Amino acid sequence: MVAPEVEADPDRVHAETNANKMYKEGLQHGDKETGTRLYAVNAKNFYSGYTFDRLMGDTRHRLAVALHENGLAGTQAGREALMQIKGSLIPRKDMFTSEQLGGLVG
């Protein structure tokens, strides 16, 4: 195994990520929180996980479960079917890479 040869940079390790910076800037400019945070940032946003009803309320998840139950989850047709369906949860901007955002964030 080859270890990377880089200098220790604790400031970089503990620094805020670009995605998190963009997320916070978006909120300051009026973007609305559209997803569900997996980890609470304060008591108001506490979320203890997904419930069965919440998972099965997502169209894409229901299709994935049905494909799996019928042995079609790993097939090309199953993957294509999943790509056709939009999930119920709207992703936040910080869930995308800069390339995926296509330069929309400057």
ChimeraX commands (.cxc) that place a marker at each C-alpha (Angstrom):
marker #1 position 0.00,0.00,0.00 radius 0.5
marker #1 position 1.29,3.47,-0.83 radius 0.5
marker #1 position 0.60,6.32,1.57 radius 0.5
marker #1 position 0.07,9.83,0.19 radius 0.5
marker #1 position 2.94,12.24,0.69 radius 0.5
marker #1 position 1.22,15.43,1.86 radius 0.5
marker #1 position 1.93,17.95,4.56 radius 0.5
marker #1 position -0.30,17.96,7.62 radius 0.5
marker #1 position -2.80,20.82,7.34 radius 0.5
marker #1 position -5.17,20.82,10.34 radius 0.5
marker #1 position -6.77,24.11,9.25 radius 0.5
marker #1 position -7.84,22.55,5.96 radius 0.5
marker #1 position -9.05,19.37,7.67 radius 0.5
marker #1 position -11.26,21.32,10.06 radius 0.5
marker #1 position -12.35,23.98,7.55 radius 0.5
marker #1 position -15.88,24.26,6.26 radius 0.5
marker #1 position -16.46,22.50,2.93 radius 0.5
marker #1 position -17.32,24.45,-0.22 radius 0.5
marker #1 position -20.67,22.64,-0.39 radius 0.5
marker #1 position -21.58,23.76,3.12 radius 0.5
marker #1 position -20.50,27.35,2.36 radius 0.5
marker #1 position -22.69,27.38,-0.77 radius 0.5
marker #1 position -25.60,25.97,1.24 radius 0.5
marker #1 position -25.31,28.70,3.89 radius 0.5
marker #1 position -24.94,31.42,1.24 radius 0.5
marker #1 position -28.03,30.10,-0.51 radius 0.5
marker #1 position -30.06,30.33,2.68 radius 0.5
marker #1 position -28.88,33.91,3.16 radius 0.5
marker #1 position -30.00,34.75,-0.39 radius 0.5
marker #1 position -33.48,33.33,0.08 radius 0.5
marker #1 position -33.10,29.69,-0.96 radius 0.5
marker #1 position -35.46,27.46,0.96 radius 0.5
marker #1 position -34.48,24.26,2.74 radius 0.5
marker #1 position -36.08,21.52,0.65 radius 0.5
marker #1 position -34.56,18.31,1.96 radius 0.5
marker #1 position -34.45,16.66,5.32 radius 0.5
marker #1 position -31.22,16.83,7.28 radius 0.5
marker #1 position -30.03,13.50,8.60 radius 0.5
marker #1 position -28.30,15.14,11.54 radius 0.5
marker #1 position -29.84,17.84,13.69 radius 0.5
marker #1 position -28.16,21.23,13.62 radius 0.5
marker #1 position -30.38,22.44,16.44 radius 0.5
marker #1 position -33.42,21.27,18.40 radius 0.5
marker #1 position -35.83,22.81,15.86 radius 0.5
marker #1 position -34.40,20.67,13.02 radius 0.5
marker #1 position -34.08,17.45,15.02 radius 0.5
marker #1 position -34.91,14.45,12.90 radius 0.5
marker #1 position -34.63,10.93,14.24 radius 0.5
marker #1 position -34.64,9.10,10.90 radius 0.5
marker #1 position -36.97,7.86,8.22 radius 0.5
marker #1 position -40.25,6.19,9.07 radius 0.5
marker #1 position -41.74,3.43,6.97 radius 0.5
marker #1 position -44.57,5.73,5.86 radius 0.5
marker #1 position -42.12,8.44,4.84 radius 0.5
marker #1 position -39.99,6.01,2.83 radius 0.5
marker #1 position -42.98,4.42,1.13 radius 0.5
marker #1 position -44.36,7.88,0.38 radius 0.5
marker #1 position -41.46,8.40,-2.03 radius 0.5
marker #1 position -42.39,7.20,-5.52 radius 0.5
marker #1 position -38.86,6.32,-6.50 radius 0.5
marker #1 position -38.29,4.29,-3.33 radius 0.5
marker #1 position -41.54,2.37,-3.85 radius 0.5
marker #1 position -40.45,1.52,-7.40 radius 0.5
marker #1 position -37.01,0.41,-6.17 radius 0.5
marker #1 position -38.63,-1.87,-3.59 radius 0.5
marker #1 position -41.00,-3.35,-6.19 radius 0.5
marker #1 position -38.13,-3.96,-8.62 radius 0.5
marker #1 position -36.09,-5.63,-5.88 radius 0.5
marker #1 position -38.97,-7.84,-4.77 radius 0.5
marker #1 position -39.44,-9.03,-8.36 radius 0.5
marker #1 position -35.74,-9.64,-9.04 radius 0.5
marker #1 position -35.42,-6.73,-11.46 radius 0.5
marker #1 position -33.40,-4.29,-9.38 radius 0.5
marker #1 position -30.04,-5.12,-10.98 radius 0.5
marker #1 position -31.26,-5.28,-14.56 radius 0.5
marker #1 position -30.81,-2.65,-17.24 radius 0.5
marker #1 position -34.59,-2.26,-17.49 radius 0.5
marker #1 position -34.82,-1.73,-13.72 radius 0.5
marker #1 position -32.11,0.95,-13.76 radius 0.5
marker #1 position -33.78,2.70,-16.70 radius 0.5
marker #1 position -37.15,2.63,-14.93 radius 0.5
marker #1 position -35.61,4.22,-11.82 radius 0.5
marker #1 position -33.99,6.95,-13.92 radius 0.5
marker #1 position -37.39,7.86,-15.40 radius 0.5
marker #1 position -39.03,8.47,-12.01 radius 0.5
marker #1 position -38.36,11.56,-9.94 radius 0.5
marker #1 position -38.14,11.14,-6.19 radius 0.5
marker #1 position -40.41,13.09,-3.89 radius 0.5
marker #1 position -37.52,14.74,-2.07 radius 0.5
marker #1 position -36.12,17.80,-3.84 radius 0.5
marker #1 position -32.32,17.81,-3.46 radius 0.5
marker #1 position -30.59,20.83,-1.94 radius 0.5
marker #1 position -27.90,22.69,-3.89 radius 0.5
marker #1 position -25.21,21.47,-1.52 radius 0.5
marker #1 position -25.92,17.88,-2.59 radius 0.5
marker #1 position -24.36,18.53,-6.01 radius 0.5
marker #1 position -20.78,18.96,-7.16 radius 0.5
marker #1 position -19.70,22.18,-8.87 radius 0.5
marker #1 position -19.68,20.29,-12.18 radius 0.5
marker #1 position -23.25,19.08,-11.65 radius 0.5
marker #1 position -24.39,22.60,-10.87 radius 0.5
marker #1 position -22.90,23.60,-14.24 radius 0.5
marker #1 position -21.55,26.93,-13.11 radius 0.5
marker #1 position -24.88,28.11,-11.70 radius 0.5
marker #1 position -23.14,28.96,-8.43 radius 0.5
marker #1 position -20.52,31.63,-8.88 radius 0.5
marker link #1:1,2 radius 0.2
marker link #1:2,3 radius 0.2
marker link #1:3,4 radius 0.2
marker link #1:4,5 radius 0.2
marker link #1:5,6 radius 0.2
marker link #1:6,7 radius 0.2
marker link #1:7,8 radius 0.2
marker link #1:8,9 radius 0.2
marker link #1:9,10 radius 0.2
marker link #1:10,11 radius 0.2
marker link #1:11,12 radius 0.2
marker link #1:12,13 radius 0.2
marker link #1:13,14 radius 0.2
marker link #1:14,15 radius 0.2
marker link #1:15,16 radius 0.2
marker link #1:16,17 radius 0.2
marker link #1:17,18 radius 0.2
marker link #1:18,19 radius 0.2
marker link #1:19,20 radius 0.2
marker link #1:20,21 radius 0.2
marker link #1:21,22 radius 0.2
marker link #1:22,23 radius 0.2
marker link #1:23,24 radius 0.2
marker link #1:24,25 radius 0.2
marker link #1:25,26 radius 0.2
marker link #1:26,27 radius 0.2
marker link #1:27,28 radius 0.2
marker link #1:28,29 radius 0.2
marker link #1:29,30 radius 0.2
marker link #1:30,31 radius 0.2
marker link #1:31,32 radius 0.2
marker link #1:32,33 radius 0.2
marker link #1:33,34 radius 0.2
marker link #1:34,35 radius 0.2
marker link #1:35,36 radius 0.2
marker link #1:36,37 radius 0.2
marker link #1:37,38 radius 0.2
marker link #1:38,39 radius 0.2
marker link #1:39,40 radius 0.2
marker link #1:40,41 radius 0.2
marker link #1:41,42 radius 0.2
marker link #1:42,43 radius 0.2
marker link #1:43,44 radius 0.2
marker link #1:44,45 radius 0.2
marker link #1:45,46 radius 0.2
marker link #1:46,47 radius 0.2
marker link #1:47,48 radius 0.2
marker link #1:48,49 radius 0.2
marker link #1:49,50 radius 0.2
marker link #1:50,51 radius 0.2
marker link #1:51,52 radius 0.2
marker link #1:52,53 radius 0.2
marker link #1:53,54 radius 0.2
marker link #1:54,55 radius 0.2
marker link #1:55,56 radius 0.2
marker link #1:56,57 radius 0.2
marker link #1:57,58 radius 0.2
marker link #1:58,59 radius 0.2
marker link #1:59,60 radius 0.2
marker link #1:60,61 radius 0.2
marker link #1:61,62 radius 0.2
marker link #1:62,63 radius 0.2
marker link #1:63,64 radius 0.2
marker link #1:64,65 radius 0.2
marker link #1:65,66 radius 0.2
marker link #1:66,67 radius 0.2
marker link #1:67,68 radius 0.2
marker link #1:68,69 radius 0.2
marker link #1:69,70 radius 0.2
marker link #1:70,71 radius 0.2
marker link #1:71,72 radius 0.2
marker link #1:72,73 radius 0.2
marker link #1:73,74 radius 0.2
marker link #1:74,75 radius 0.2
marker link #1:75,76 radius 0.2
marker link #1:76,77 radius 0.2
marker link #1:77,78 radius 0.2
marker link #1:78,79 radius 0.2
marker link #1:79,80 radius 0.2
marker link #1:80,81 radius 0.2
marker link #1:81,82 radius 0.2
marker link #1:82,83 radius 0.2
marker link #1:83,84 radius 0.2
marker link #1:84,85 radius 0.2
marker link #1:85,86 radius 0.2
marker link #1:86,87 radius 0.2
marker link #1:87,88 radius 0.2
marker link #1:88,89 radius 0.2
marker link #1:89,90 radius 0.2
marker link #1:90,91 radius 0.2
marker link #1:91,92 radius 0.2
marker link #1:92,93 radius 0.2
marker link #1:93,94 radius 0.2
marker link #1:94,95 radius 0.2
marker link #1:95,96 radius 0.2
marker link #1:96,97 radius 0.2
marker link #1:97,98 radius 0.2
marker link #1:98,99 radius 0.2
marker link #1:99,100 radius 0.2
marker link #1:100,101 radius 0.2
marker link #1:101,102 radius 0.2
marker link #1:102,103 radius 0.2
marker link #1:103,104 radius 0.2
marker link #1:104,105 radius 0.2
marker link #1:105,106 radius 0.2
view
